[in-house]
């Protein structure tokens, strides 16, 4: 089979540059294009130079639709508005769409799900193998331990991250809620300040820190009477997310249209 031709969305960002480098190092993949929003300062620049690889002859473009005519998939770590627009385009073009964007609203999620009726979409709050394994473990532990164990989720990221809690923290929250058989939106605590009163039993708490250049740190804490269980993941290099996304892209190439997660890619849904 020929190389899978991929477009990197958000090519000028941290993850975009990392993805371009990862594609150059990967077997079975090739860079078909690099895109940014119109008005971006990097439009027209060589994508290889942006990624620190030297010139590769592929200039950053704002015309995603044109590039999709000669591509098999799009890797998208951008912002919700861009992701929704790209989902519509990938649906029309019939190319795979790998989404690592976080902060999508309920309406955004509906639009992505609709696009997945015509194209293969793999969407995840985190493409790391370790993170997805912890999500599976979180579900299992939440199901095993009773309500006397409170669940708290802590995350810290760099000072440029624009959404909170992180997509990974919410991913862990959904896993814990599924394990407990509860609805996360009605059983979550997103912030505490002042006299909040005693902790509400059964809620899943979230705490977010921002600072420096932290790639990503997450802890799922099960705090019970006289004991505590913690599941911890610390990301040291964005390349782990890039490699996971590329693994998902190769997997997506063989699938039928639909909305999938990294759990599907790794076969962890029945863990």
C-alpha positions in Angstrom: 0.0 0.0 0.0 1.2 3.5 -0.8 2.1 6.0 1.9 -0.8 7.6 3.6 -0.8 11.3 2.7 -1.6 13.5 5.6 -2.4 17.2 6.0 -1.4 18.9 9.3 -3.8 21.5 10.5 -2.5 24.2 12.8 0.9 23.8 11.2 2.4 26.9 13.0 1.5 25.7 16.5 3.5 23.6 18.9 1.7 20.4 18.0 1.5 21.2 14.3 5.3 21.6 14.1 5.8 18.4 16.2 3.4 16.5 13.8 5.3 17.6 10.7 8.5 16.4 12.3 6.8 13.1 13.3 5.5 12.5 9.8 9.0 13.0 8.3 10.3 10.4 10.7 7.5 7.8 10.2 7.3 4.9 7.8 4.2 4.6 5.6 3.3 8.3 5.9 4.0 11.4 3.9 3.1 15.1 4.3 0.5 16.2 1.8 0.0 19.7 3.1 0.1 22.1 6.0 -2.7 24.5 6.8 -3.3 27.5 9.1 -6.2 30.0 9.4 -6.3 32.8 6.9 -4.3 35.8 8.2 -1.8 33.6 10.1 1.7 35.0 10.0 3.1 31.6 8.8 1.0 31.4 5.6 3.4 30.9 2.7 6.3 29.7 4.9 7.9 26.4 4.3 6.5 23.8 6.7 9.7 21.9 7.0 11.6 25.0 8.2 8.8 25.7 10.7 9.3 22.2 12.1 13.1 22.6 12.3 13.7 20.1 9.5 14.9 22.4 6.7 12.9 23.1 3.6 10.6 20.3 2.4 8.9 22.3 -0.4 5.5 22.3 1.2 4.3 25.8 2.0 1.7 26.5 4.7 -1.7 27.2 3.0 -5.1 28.5 4.1 -6.9 26.5 1.4 -7.8 23.2 3.2 -10.3 22.1 0.6 -7.8 22.2 -2.2 -5.2 20.2 -0.3 -7.7 17.5 0.5 -8.1 16.6 -3.1 -4.7 14.9 -2.9 -4.7 13.7 0.7 -5.9 10.6 2.7 -6.3 12.3 6.1 -6.1 15.4 8.3 -4.4 15.6 11.7 -6.1 18.4 13.6 -4.9 19.9 16.9 -6.4 23.3 16.6 -9.3 25.2 18.1 -13.0 24.2 18.2 -14.2 26.5 15.4 -11.5 25.3 13.0 -12.1 21.7 13.9 -15.9 22.0 13.1 -15.1 23.6 9.8 -12.5 21.0 8.9 -15.0 18.2 9.9 -17.4 19.5 7.3 -14.6 19.5 4.7 -13.3 16.1 5.5 -16.8 14.7 5.4 -17.3 16.1 1.9 -13.9 14.9 0.7 -14.2 11.5 2.4 -10.8 11.7 4.1 -9.9 10.6 7.6 -10.0 13.2 10.3 -7.9 12.7 13.4 -9.0 15.3 16.1 -6.9 16.2 19.1 -8.6 19.5 19.6 -10.0 20.1 23.1 -12.6 22.5 24.5 -15.4 21.5 22.0 -18.9 22.5 23.1 -21.9 20.2 23.1 -23.0 21.7 19.8 -19.5 21.3 18.3 -19.6 17.6 19.3 -22.9 17.1 17.5 -21.5 18.6 14.3 -18.5 16.4 14.5 -20.7 13.3 15.0 -22.8 14.3 12.0 -19.7 14.6 9.8 -18.6 11.1 11.0 -21.6 9.7 9.1 -19.6 10.2 5.9 -16.0 10.0 7.0 -13.8 8.3 9.5 -13.2 10.5 12.5 -10.9 9.5 15.4 -11.3 12.0 18.3 -9.5 11.9 21.6 -8.7 14.2 24.4 -5.2 12.6 24.4 -3.4 10.3 21.9 -0.8 9.0 24.4 -0.8 5.2 24.9 -0.2 5.8 28.6 -3.0 8.2 29.1 -5.5 5.9 27.4 -4.4 3.0 29.5 -5.0 5.2 32.6 -8.4 6.1 31.3 -9.3 2.4 31.1 -7.9 1.8 34.6 -9.8 4.8 35.9 -13.1 3.3 34.7 -12.2 -0.1 36.3 -11.1 1.4 39.6 -14.2 3.7 39.8 -16.4 0.7 39.3 -14.5 -1.4 41.9 -14.3 1.1 44.7 -17.5 2.2 46.5 -18.9 5.7 47.0 -16.7 6.1 50.2 -13.9 6.9 47.8 -14.1 10.5 46.5 -12.7 11.1 43.0 -10.6 14.1 42.3 -8.8 14.9 39.0 -5.7 17.2 39.0 -4.0 18.6 35.9 -1.3 21.0 35.1 -0.2 22.5 31.7 1.9 25.3 30.2 0.8 28.9 30.5 -0.3 29.1 26.9 -3.1 26.5 27.1 -6.5 28.2 26.6 -9.0 25.7 28.0 -9.6 24.1 31.4 -10.1 21.5 32.6 -7.9 19.8 30.0 -9.3 17.4 27.5 -7.4 14.7 29.1 -8.8 15.5 32.6 -12.3 15.5 31.1 -11.5 12.2 29.5 -10.6 10.7 32.9 -13.7 12.3 34.4 -15.9 10.6 31.8 -14.2 7.3 32.4 -14.7 7.6 36.2 -18.3 8.6 35.7 -18.9 5.7 33.4 -17.4 3.3 36.0 -19.6 4.8 38.7 -22.7 4.7 36.4 -23.3 8.5 36.8 -23.7 11.5 34.6 -20.6 13.6 34.6 -22.1 17.1 33.9 -24.5 16.7 36.9 -21.9 15.2 39.2 -18.8 17.3 38.7 -17.2 20.1 40.6 -15.1 22.5 38.4 -13.9 25.0 41.0 -13.8 25.8 44.7 -13.4 29.2 46.2 -14.5 30.7 49.5 -16.9 28.9 51.9 -18.0 26.0 49.7 -19.3 23.8 52.4 -18.5 20.1 52.7 -17.6 18.1 49.6 -20.7 16.8 48.0 -20.7 13.0 48.0 -20.5 11.4 44.6 -19.2 14.4 42.8 -16.0 14.2 40.6 -13.8 17.1 41.3 -11.4 18.9 38.9 -8.4 21.2 39.7 -6.4 22.9 37.0 -3.0 24.6 37.2 -1.2 26.7 34.5 2.4 27.7 34.4 5.7 27.6 32.7 6.3 25.0 29.9 4.7 21.9 31.4 3.7 19.6 28.6 1.0 17.8 30.7 0.6 16.3 34.1 -2.5 14.4 35.3 -3.6 12.6 38.5 -6.8 10.7 39.2 -7.1 10.5 42.9 -9.4 8.1 44.7 -9.5 9.3 48.3 -11.1 7.0 50.8 -11.2 6.5 54.6 -7.6 6.2 55.7 -6.2 5.4 52.2 -5.7 6.9 48.8 -5.2 5.4 45.4 -3.6 7.6 42.7 -3.2 7.1 38.9 -0.6 9.4 37.5 0.7 10.4 34.1 3.4 12.9 33.2 4.1 13.8 29.6 7.7 14.9 28.9 7.6 15.5 25.1 4.7 16.4 22.7 6.1 13.7 20.4 4.1 11.1 22.3 0.9 12.7 21.3 2.1 13.1 17.7 3.1 9.4 17.4 -0.3 8.3 18.9 -2.2 10.5 16.4 -0.2 9.0 13.5 -0.9 5.5 14.7 -4.6 6.5 14.8 -4.4 7.8 11.2 -3.0 4.5 9.9 -5.7 2.6 11.8 -8.4 5.0 10.5 -7.4 4.2 6.9 -8.8 0.7 7.2 -12.1 1.7 8.9 -15.6 2.4 7.7 -17.1 5.9 8.3 -17.9 6.6 11.9 -16.8 8.4 15.1 -14.1 6.5 17.0 -11.8 7.1 19.9 -8.2 6.2 20.8 -9.8 3.5 22.9 -11.0 1.9 19.7 -7.6 2.3 18.1 -5.9 0.5 21.0 -8.6 -2.0 21.7 -9.1 -0.8 25.3 -12.9 -0.4 25.3 -13.4 -3.8 26.9 -10.4 -3.6 29.3 
